[in-house]
Amino acid sequence: MNPSHPKLSRRFRLQYEEAQTRWVLLYPEGMVQLNDSAAEILKRCDGGRSVADIVSELETTFSIQGIGPQVESLLEEGGRRGWID
């Protein structure tokens, strides 16, 4: 994982599932259902945005402050699970 500019792994596809009414990560062996917060973070993991950019964008979009630790925690977990390169 590039800790400064996270990118969703090519093995996973992020998409909205109407049947689930939620965002999911699809991969050859199955699917991971995401909560809304996780989906918003992962949508921004394109390799072009830094972690600070992602945090700033989310704080602005959702009028919230201080979410850096939660974003970093999800990205660390995503790295452990292979979601993030």
Rosetta blueprint (number, residue, H / E / L):
1 M L
2 N L
3 P L
4 S L
5 H L
6 P L
7 K E
8 L E
9 S L
10 R L
11 R L
12 F L
13 R E
14 L E
15 Q E
16 Y E
17 E E
18 E L
19 A L
20 Q L
21 T L
22 R E
23 W E
24 V E
25 L E
26 L E
27 Y E
28 P L
29 E L
30 G E
31 M E
32 V E
33 Q E
34 L L
35 N L
36 D H
37 S H
38 A H
39 A H
40 E H
41 I H
42 L H
43 K H
44 R L
45 C L
46 D E
47 G L
48 G L
49 R L
50 S L
51 V H
52 A H
53 D H
54 I H
55 V H
56 S H
57 E H
58 L H
59 E H
60 T H
61 T H
62 F L
63 S L
64 I L
65 Q L
66 G L
67 I L
68 G H
69 P H
70 Q H
71 V H
72 E H
73 S H
74 L H
75 L H
76 E H
77 E H
78 G H
79 G H
80 R H
81 R L
82 G L
83 W L
84 I E
85 D L
